[in-house]
Amino acid sequence: MRKEKSSFDKPLAQNKKARHSYNIEDTVEAGVVLTGTEIKSVRNSRINLKDGFAQIRNGEAWLMNVHISTYDQGNQFNHDPLRNRKLLLHKKQIAQFDEATKNKGVTIVPLKVYIKNGFAKVLIGVAKGKNDYDKRETIKRRDQERQIQRVLKNY
């Protein structure tokens, strides 16, 4: 029996800084509205999520500050790299995100971008900011788990 490769196995872009700086409380997969040459750049992994975030405006979800590089073989109809892109979500999901972001210190961040059934999808998460001491505690715990795995590997 052959195992099918999941689209989660190889994301086109990941936001590793988000997991370090925030506690991710909930995640949702959303579609992204892309124009002509944007999808070609996304398929070439020319996307940067590092400073990106999502915002709810007028009952619509928008992906802000995500950089998709211009397509090299594009012409004068190439896209603006930092334009705001609409996220495709259900109304109930948008309402939940809107309610969650009304709390102080809560934001919506993109975590991964991948291709699923030929469409670009982004995994977004409701995130609450960590304090510096929480970040240090996370690093300490990760290092301890790594040491335990090394010791168990030898035995």
C-alpha positions as CSV (number, residue, x, y, z in Angstrom):
1,M,0.0,0.0,0.0
2,R,1.4,3.4,-1.1
3,K,1.2,6.3,1.3
4,E,0.0,9.5,-0.2
5,K,2.1,12.5,0.5
6,S,0.2,15.1,2.5
7,S,0.4,18.8,1.5
8,F,1.5,19.5,5.1
9,D,4.7,17.4,4.6
10,K,6.3,20.2,2.5
11,P,5.0,23.7,3.2
12,L,6.1,26.3,0.8
13,A,6.7,28.8,3.6
14,Q,6.7,28.7,7.4
15,N,6.6,31.3,10.1
16,K,9.0,29.9,12.7
17,K,9.1,33.2,14.5
18,A,5.4,33.0,15.3
19,R,5.7,29.8,17.3
20,H,8.6,31.4,19.3
21,S,6.9,34.8,19.9
22,Y,3.3,33.6,20.5
23,N,1.2,30.9,22.1
24,I,-0.9,29.5,19.3
25,E,-4.4,28.8,20.7
26,D,-6.4,27.8,17.6
27,T,-5.5,27.2,13.9
28,V,-7.7,27.3,10.8
29,E,-6.9,26.6,7.1
30,A,-7.9,29.5,4.8
31,G,-7.8,30.1,1.1
32,V,-6.0,33.1,-0.3
33,V,-7.1,35.3,-3.2
34,L,-4.1,35.6,-5.5
35,T,-3.7,37.4,-8.9
36,G,-2.0,36.1,-12.0
37,T,1.7,35.9,-11.3
38,E,1.4,35.6,-7.5
39,I,0.5,31.9,-7.6
40,K,3.6,31.2,-9.7
41,S,5.8,32.9,-7.2
42,V,4.1,31.0,-4.3
43,R,4.7,27.7,-6.1
44,N,8.4,28.7,-6.4
45,S,8.4,29.3,-2.6
46,R,9.1,33.0,-3.1
47,I,6.9,34.0,-0.1
48,N,7.9,35.5,3.3
49,L,5.5,35.2,6.3
50,K,7.8,36.6,8.9
51,D,6.1,39.9,9.6
52,G,2.6,38.9,8.4
53,F,-0.7,39.1,10.3
54,A,-4.4,38.9,9.5
55,Q,-7.0,41.5,10.2
56,I,-10.8,41.6,10.1
57,R,-12.2,44.6,8.3
58,N,-15.8,45.1,7.3
59,G,-16.7,41.4,7.8
60,E,-13.8,40.2,5.7
61,A,-10.4,38.7,6.6
62,W,-7.3,40.2,5.1
63,L,-3.7,39.0,5.1
64,M,-1.4,41.9,5.6
65,N,2.3,42.5,5.3
66,V,3.1,39.1,3.6
67,H,5.8,39.5,0.9
68,I,5.3,37.5,-2.3
69,S,8.2,38.3,-4.6
70,T,7.5,39.4,-8.2
71,Y,7.5,36.6,-10.8
72,D,10.8,36.7,-12.7
73,Q,9.2,35.9,-16.1
74,G,6.3,38.3,-15.5
75,N,5.7,41.4,-17.6
76,Q,4.2,44.8,-16.8
77,F,1.2,43.1,-15.2
78,N,3.3,41.8,-12.3
79,H,1.8,42.2,-8.9
80,D,2.8,44.5,-5.9
81,P,4.8,42.3,-3.5
82,L,3.2,43.7,-0.3
83,R,-0.4,44.1,-1.3
84,N,-3.1,43.0,1.1
85,R,-4.7,39.7,0.1
86,K,-8.2,38.5,1.0
87,L,-8.6,35.3,3.0
88,L,-11.4,32.9,2.2
89,L,-13.2,31.9,5.3
90,H,-16.7,31.1,6.4
91,K,-18.7,33.9,8.1
92,K,-18.8,32.0,11.4
93,Q,-15.0,31.7,11.4
94,I,-14.6,35.4,10.6
95,A,-16.9,36.2,13.5
96,Q,-14.9,34.0,15.9
97,F,-11.7,35.6,14.8
98,D,-13.2,39.1,15.2
99,E,-14.4,38.2,18.7
100,A,-11.0,36.7,19.7
101,T,-9.0,39.7,18.5
102,K,-11.0,42.1,20.7
103,N,-9.0,40.8,23.7
104,K,-5.8,42.6,24.5
105,G,-2.6,40.9,23.2
106,V,-4.4,38.5,20.8
107,T,-3.6,38.6,17.1
108,I,-4.0,36.4,14.0
109,V,-0.8,35.2,12.4
110,P,0.0,33.1,9.3
111,L,1.8,29.9,10.2
112,K,2.3,28.0,6.9
113,V,1.6,28.3,3.2
114,Y,1.1,25.2,1.2
115,I,-0.6,23.9,-2.0
116,K,-3.7,21.7,-1.5
117,N,-5.6,20.3,-4.5
118,G,-3.9,23.0,-6.7
119,F,-5.0,25.9,-4.5
120,A,-2.8,28.0,-2.2
121,K,-3.8,27.6,1.4
122,V,-2.6,29.4,4.5
123,L,-2.7,28.0,8.0
124,I,-3.6,30.9,10.3
125,G,-3.7,30.8,14.1
126,V,-5.1,32.9,16.9
127,A,-2.1,33.8,18.9
128,K,-1.4,35.4,22.2
129,G,1.9,37.1,22.8
130,K,4.5,35.5,25.1
131,N,6.6,37.4,27.6
132,D,10.4,37.2,27.6
133,Y,10.4,34.8,30.5
134,D,8.0,32.5,28.7
135,K,10.2,32.4,25.6
136,R,13.2,31.5,27.8
137,E,11.2,28.7,29.5
138,T,10.2,27.3,26.1
139,I,13.8,27.3,24.9
140,K,15.0,25.6,28.1
141,R,12.2,22.9,27.9
142,R,13.1,22.2,24.2
143,D,16.8,21.8,25.1
144,Q,16.0,19.4,27.9
145,E,13.8,17.3,25.6
146,R,16.6,17.2,23.1
147,Q,19.1,16.0,25.7
148,I,16.7,13.3,26.9
149,Q,16.3,12.1,23.3
150,R,20.1,11.9,22.8
151,V,20.5,9.8,26.0
152,L,17.6,7.5,25.0
153,K,19.0,7.1,21.5
154,N,22.3,5.7,23.0
155,Y,20.6,3.1,25.1
